[in-house]
Amino acid sequence: MKIKSYPSILYFGTPVVLISSKNPNNSDNLAPASSIFWLGWRCVIGLGAGSQTSQNLLRTGQCVLNLPSADLVGSVNKLAKTTGRYPVPEAKIQKGYFFVEDKFEHAGFSSEFSETVEPLRVKECPVQLEAIVESSYSLAANDEIQKGKILIFELKINRVYLDKDILLNENPDRVDPDKWKPLIMSFQEFYTLGEKINYSTLAEIPETLYNTPDRAMAMKS
């Protein structure tokens, strides 16, 4: 039996991503997010318009999407209520957020240089995606109360880095889903993937048939 419901949030389960970006003073910001999805070598993220990450993306058009594995949950949790905005916006103060200048150090992460963008990569994350902003727009643009408060960014991936430990048969272009255990956010709690429960007919389709021009362009750069 189902009931009519009005949840405050609809986070039914998405991967956690740590978005690294450059602050106006060229220091490095690192922010956890989970409103994200991918299509080909493009992805869409949703962020509060007033966040430091949003302001950095609008200004520089660059970021790195670092995907933590489940074993990094402790470090990710240290970033959960931090912000790179100073002074801290009132709305975030009410939720317990506090300003941190060096988020890499605060979370115990180390950094490494990127090849195609300025923001740094999180060395400990098994998946790192260098990206540029293709477009951005306001969510709920037709709602006078909500418009301008949440921004949607379309990102194009320039470079992908994968840890060898999650590769399928040492193929540099294939991830083994039995080895990759991403950190998942579901209704504000942390989870990860379990064992495969059934064979998928979609797995019969060669991954190469999903190749896009973005991938081909990235391979030439």
C-alpha positions, 0 to 999 in steps of 0.5 A: 500500500502506498500513501501520499507523501511530501518528503523535504528532500528527494535524494533517493541515492546518487554518487558523492563527488568532490568538486575542486575549483579555484578561488579568486585568490587562486587557493583551492576549494573542495566541496562535496555534492551528490546532485549529479548525473552523466550522459556520455562524456557530459555531466550535469550538476546542481549547486546552490547559487551562493556556494563558493563552488558555484561562484568559482565555476561561473568565474573560471569555467573549470573544475575537477570531479573527484569520485571517492570510494566508500573507504574515504567516507571519514574524510568526506564527512569532514567536508560535509559542513564546511564552506569556502564562503566568508563570511558564511551565509546566514542560511548555512550558519543555520545548518551548522556550516563553518568556514575552512580555507584549506579544505584539502588539509582539513579533510586529510586529502593530498593533491596532484596537478591536473593536465587540462584545467587549473583546479587540483585533483584529489590524489586519494580518489580512484576516479578523477574527471577534469571538466569545463563548464559548457553552460549554466542556468537557474533551476526553477527559472519560472518561479519568482520565489525560487529562481536564482537560488539553485544553478545547473551546470553542464560540464564537458569532461576533458580527461579521465583518470582511473585507479588501476585497482578498479580496472576490468582485466587491466583494460585502461578504458574499462571499469570493473563494477565488482571492484568499484565501490563508490560512496553513495548519498541516500537521504543524507546518509552514506552507503555504497554498492553491494554485490551484483544481483542479476545479469543485465541485458544491457551488458550485452551492448559493447561499451564502445557503441556509446562512444561520443565525439567528446571522447574522441576529442579528449583522446586527441588533446 
